[in-house]
């Protein structure tokens, strides 16, 4: 999860347009005008607003504001804001000496908060939270100063119910894990020691329905697209048909019927950084329908 969150922030940071058209012409600007100003050495100083021409940024109107913030000696400082094509804020990121460091927030195009936390150059630190598109809390984590998850970590269903509560020590499960269904019923209890599950003290209390018995929720999240890291063995991927996909480590990744290249009816497997199977998501008619119980056979 930490790597996923890093990817989200880096996507926002690195997608900043390098080839843009400034909304203020440099020629004729006075020394008192600090908007989009460069000093005698060509270094950007003061407050800047960046726009993009229509051909450069599809979805934006010509001259529309993309981002704004302050420069000191051509290095970003303070809070920089970036905007979606609809004009709503995409991100608010704190910079120190040109690098993301401090509090940040990212937003959905609707304006609702997607995630917030603290960034220290290349890692999350301290408290981190992420929300579902409907505004319900999705993840509530704590990171050490080294960017490693530590302490009590929580995941939530889209309806706001607690999904998983697990104790993490220096990035590894260590202690208890409790998993709940979307209606609040305890589904699984498990004990971990340094990232390894203690099977003797772990059990499934309530099984979720099988994929064939689950009805699709049209409001649920759609199945993710197949990534370049996923491939079939021996046969060509069928955009419409049954596939079994594996990741680069040859672990089962997705399995079931696909429609137009996306998982339609089947399962998607998720692993932690140590390669341990953590979650089996059920998809029905292309939508997330719940989690399946992880059996001993699944772990083999």
C-alpha positions as CSV (number, residue, x, y, z in Angstrom):
1,X,0.0,0.0,0.0
2,X,2.8,2.4,0.8
3,X,4.2,1.9,-2.7
4,X,0.7,2.5,-4.2
5,X,0.5,5.8,-2.3
6,X,4.0,6.8,-3.4
7,X,2.9,6.2,-6.9
8,X,-0.1,8.4,-6.5
9,X,1.9,11.3,-5.2
10,X,4.7,10.9,-7.7
11,X,2.1,10.8,-10.5
12,X,0.9,14.3,-9.4
13,X,4.5,15.6,-8.9
14,X,6.1,14.3,-12.0
15,X,3.2,15.1,-14.4
16,X,3.9,18.8,-13.9
17,X,4.2,20.3,-17.3
18,X,7.7,21.1,-18.4
19,X,6.6,22.7,-21.7
20,X,4.0,25.3,-20.8
21,X,2.9,28.7,-21.9
22,X,3.1,31.3,-19.2
23,X,0.0,33.4,-18.8
24,X,2.1,36.6,-18.5
25,X,4.6,37.8,-21.1
26,X,8.0,38.5,-19.7
27,X,8.6,41.5,-21.9
28,X,7.6,44.8,-20.5
29,X,7.1,43.5,-16.9
30,X,8.2,45.9,-14.2
31,X,10.4,45.1,-11.3
32,X,7.4,45.7,-9.0
33,X,5.3,43.0,-10.7
34,X,6.1,39.6,-9.1
35,X,3.8,37.5,-11.2
36,X,5.8,35.1,-13.4
37,X,9.0,37.1,-12.8
38,X,12.5,36.1,-13.5
39,X,15.6,37.9,-12.1
40,X,18.6,39.2,-14.0
41,X,20.1,35.7,-13.9
42,X,17.0,34.1,-15.4
43,X,15.9,32.4,-12.2
44,X,12.2,32.2,-11.4
45,X,11.2,34.4,-8.4
46,X,8.0,35.0,-6.6
47,X,4.4,33.9,-7.5
48,X,3.9,32.1,-10.7
49,X,0.7,30.9,-12.6
50,X,1.1,28.4,-15.3
51,X,-1.3,27.8,-18.1
52,X,-1.3,25.5,-21.2
53,X,-2.4,26.0,-24.8
54,X,-5.2,23.8,-26.0
55,X,-2.9,21.6,-28.1
56,X,-0.5,21.0,-25.2
57,X,-3.1,19.9,-22.6
58,X,-6.2,18.1,-24.0
59,X,-9.2,18.7,-21.8
60,X,-8.1,22.2,-20.7
61,X,-9.2,25.3,-22.5
62,X,-6.6,27.5,-24.1
63,X,-5.0,29.7,-21.4
64,X,-6.7,27.8,-18.5
65,X,-4.8,27.8,-15.2
66,X,-3.0,24.4,-14.5
67,X,-1.0,25.2,-11.4
68,X,0.3,28.1,-9.3
69,X,2.8,28.6,-6.5
70,X,6.0,30.4,-5.5
71,X,9.6,30.1,-6.7
72,X,12.8,31.0,-4.9
73,X,15.8,30.9,-7.3
74,X,13.8,28.6,-9.7
75,X,13.0,26.2,-6.8
76,X,9.4,25.6,-5.7
77,X,8.7,26.7,-2.2
78,X,5.6,26.6,0.0
79,X,2.2,25.2,-1.2
80,X,1.7,24.6,-4.9
81,X,-1.8,24.0,-6.3
82,X,-2.6,22.0,-9.4
83,X,-6.1,22.0,-11.0
84,X,-8.2,19.5,-12.9
85,X,-9.6,20.6,-16.3
86,X,-13.0,21.3,-14.6
87,X,-11.3,24.0,-12.5
88,X,-11.3,22.0,-9.2
89,X,-8.1,21.6,-7.2
90,X,-6.2,18.4,-8.1
91,X,-3.5,18.6,-5.5
92,X,-1.9,20.9,-2.8
93,X,1.7,19.9,-2.2
94,X,4.2,21.6,0.1
95,X,7.7,22.1,-1.3
96,X,11.1,22.9,0.3
97,X,14.0,23.9,-1.9
98,X,12.2,22.5,-5.0
99,X,11.3,19.1,-3.5
100,X,8.0,17.8,-2.0
101,X,8.4,18.0,1.7
102,X,5.6,18.5,4.2
103,X,1.9,18.2,4.2
104,X,0.0,17.4,1.0
105,X,-3.5,16.6,-0.3
106,X,-4.8,15.1,-3.5
107,X,-8.4,15.5,-4.7
108,X,-10.8,13.7,-7.0
109,X,-12.2,15.6,-10.0
110,X,-15.4,16.0,-7.9
111,X,-13.5,18.1,-5.4
112,X,-13.6,15.4,-2.6
113,X,-10.3,14.6,-0.9
114,X,-8.5,11.5,-2.3
115,X,-5.6,11.3,0.2
116,X,-3.7,13.4,2.6
117,X,-0.5,13.0,4.6
118,X,3.1,14.2,4.9
119,X,5.8,13.7,2.3
120,X,9.5,13.7,3.0
121,X,11.4,13.8,-0.3
122,X,10.5,10.2,-1.4
123,X,8.3,8.7,1.3
124,X,5.2,9.1,3.4
125,X,5.8,9.9,7.1
126,X,3.4,10.2,10.0
127,X,-0.4,9.9,9.6
128,X,-1.8,9.0,6.2
129,X,-5.4,8.8,5.1
130,X,-7.1,7.9,1.8
131,X,-10.8,8.2,0.9
132,X,-13.1,6.3,-1.4
133,X,-14.6,8.5,-4.3
134,X,-17.9,8.6,-2.3
135,X,-16.1,10.4,0.5
136,X,-15.9,7.5,2.9
137,X,-12.6,6.8,4.6
138,X,-10.7,3.9,2.8
139,X,-7.3,3.7,4.6
140,X,-6.0,5.1,7.9
141,X,-2.2,4.4,8.3
142,X,0.8,5.6,10.3
143,X,4.3,5.7,8.8
144,X,7.6,6.0,10.6
145,X,10.1,8.7,9.7
146,X,11.7,6.1,7.4
147,X,8.5,5.7,5.4
148,X,7.6,2.3,6.8
149,X,4.1,1.5,8.1
150,X,4.0,1.0,11.8
151,X,1.3,0.6,14.5
152,X,-2.4,0.0,14.1
153,X,-3.5,0.1,10.4
154,X,-7.1,0.2,9.2
155,X,-9.0,-0.3,6.0
156,X,-12.6,0.6,5.4
157,X,-15.4,-0.6,3.0
158,X,-17.0,2.0,0.7
159,X,-20.0,2.1,3.0
160,X,-17.8,3.3,5.9
161,X,-17.7,-0.1,7.8
162,X,-14.3,-1.2,9.1
163,X,-12.9,-3.8,6.6
164,X,-9.5,-4.8,8.2
165,X,-7.6,-3.8,11.3
166,X,-4.1,-5.1,11.6
167,X,-1.0,-4.4,13.8
168,X,2.1,-3.6,11.8
169,X,5.6,-3.4,13.2
170,X,8.3,-1.9,10.9
171,X,6.3,-2.8,7.7
172,X,5.4,-6.4,8.7
173,X,2.2,-7.8,10.3
174,X,3.0,-8.6,13.9
175,X,0.1,-9.3,16.2
176,X,-3.6,-9.5,15.4
177,X,-5.6,-9.1,12.3
178,X,-9.3,-8.8,12.1
179,X,-11.3,-8.7,8.8
180,X,-15.0,-7.7,8.6
181,X,-17.7,-8.0,6.0
182,X,-19.3,-4.8,4.5
183,X,-22.2,-5.3,6.9
184,X,-20.0,-5.3,10.0
185,X,-19.7,-9.0,10.7
186,X,-16.4,-10.4,11.8
187,X,-15.1,-12.6,9.0
188,X,-11.5,-13.6,10.0
189,X,-9.1,-13.4,12.9
190,X,-5.4,-14.1,12.5
191,X,-2.2,-13.8,14.4
192,X,1.1,-12.8,12.8
193,X,4.7,-13.0,14.0
194,X,7.2,-10.9,12.0
195,X,5.0,-11.1,8.9
196,X,4.3,-14.8,9.1
197,X,0.8,-16.0,9.9
198,X,0.3,-18.3,12.9
199,X,-2.2,-20.8,11.5
200,X,-2.9,-22.3,14.9
201,X,-4.3,-19.0,16.2
202,X,-6.1,-18.0,13.0
203,X,-9.5,-18.9,11.7
204,X,-12.4,-17.8,9.4
205,X,-15.5,-17.0,11.3
206,X,-17.8,-16.1,8.4
207,X,-17.2,-16.9,4.8
208,X,-18.2,-14.4,2.1
209,X,-20.4,-15.6,-0.7
210,X,-18.8,-17.4,-3.7
211,X,-18.3,-15.3,-6.8
212,X,-21.1,-17.1,-8.6
213,X,-23.6,-16.1,-5.8
214,X,-22.6,-12.4,-5.6
215,X,-24.8,-9.8,-7.3
216,X,-23.1,-6.9,-9.0
217,X,-23.4,-3.5,-7.5
218,X,-23.5,-0.9,-10.3
219,X,-22.0,1.7,-7.9
220,X,-19.0,-0.4,-6.9
221,X,-15.5,0.2,-8.3
222,X,-14.9,-1.3,-11.7
223,X,-12.3,-4.0,-12.3
224,X,-8.8,-2.6,-12.9
225,X,-7.2,-2.7,-16.3
226,X,-4.6,-5.4,-17.1
227,X,-1.1,-4.1,-16.4
228,X,2.0,-4.7,-18.6
229,X,3.3,-6.8,-15.7
230,X,0.5,-9.3,-16.1
231,X,0.6,-12.1,-18.7
232,X,-0.9,-15.5,-19.5
233,X,1.1,-18.6,-19.8
234,X,1.5,-20.2,-23.2
235,X,-1.7,-18.8,-24.7
236,X,-2.6,-15.4,-26.1
237,X,-4.7,-13.1,-23.9
238,X,-8.4,-13.2,-24.8
239,X,-10.0,-9.8,-24.6
240,X,-13.3,-11.6,-24.4
241,X,-13.1,-14.9,-22.8
242,X,-11.6,-16.9,-19.9
243,X,-8.0,-16.0,-18.8
244,X,-5.6,-16.8,-16.0
245,X,-3.0,-14.1,-15.5
246,X,0.3,-14.1,-13.6
247,X,2.5,-11.3,-12.5
248,X,6.3,-11.0,-13.0
249,X,6.9,-13.2,-10.0
250,X,4.6,-15.9,-11.6
251,X,2.0,-15.4,-8.9
252,X,-1.6,-15.8,-9.8
253,X,-2.9,-12.3,-10.5
254,X,-6.4,-12.4,-12.2
255,X,-8.6,-15.3,-13.1
256,X,-12.0,-15.5,-14.7
257,X,-14.0,-14.3,-17.7
258,X,-12.9,-11.0,-19.3
259,X,-14.9,-8.6,-21.4
260,X,-13.2,-6.0,-23.6
261,X,-9.9,-6.7,-21.8
262,X,-11.2,-6.2,-18.2
263,X,-12.1,-8.8,-15.6
264,X,-15.8,-9.3,-15.8
265,X,-16.6,-12.4,-13.6
266,X,-13.7,-13.7,-11.5
267,X,-11.1,-13.0,-8.9
268,X,-8.1,-10.6,-8.5
269,X,-5.3,-11.6,-6.1
270,X,-3.3,-9.0,-4.1
271,X,0.1,-9.7,-2.3
272,X,2.2,-7.8,0.2
273,X,5.8,-6.8,-0.4
274,X,6.9,-10.2,1.0
275,X,4.8,-12.1,-1.6
276,X,2.2,-13.2,0.9
277,X,-1.4,-13.4,-0.4
278,X,-3.4,-10.7,1.4
279,X,-6.6,-10.4,-0.5
280,X,-8.8,-12.0,-3.1
281,X,-11.2,-9.6,-4.6
282,X,-14.4,-10.9,-6.3
283,X,-15.6,-9.1,-9.4
284,X,-19.1,-9.6,-10.9
285,X,-20.2,-8.0,-14.2
286,X,-17.0,-5.9,-14.1
287,X,-17.6,-4.5,-10.6
288,X,-16.0,-5.2,-7.2
289,X,-18.4,-7.4,-5.2
290,X,-16.5,-8.3,-2.1
291,X,-13.6,-10.3,-0.8
292,X,-13.3,-14.1,-0.9
293,X,-11.9,-16.2,2.0
294,X,-8.3,-17.0,1.6
295,X,-7.9,-20.8,1.9
296,X,-4.8,-22.9,2.4
297,X,-5.1,-24.0,-1.2
298,X,-4.9,-20.3,-2.3
299,X,-1.7,-19.8,-0.4
300,X,0.1,-22.7,-2.2
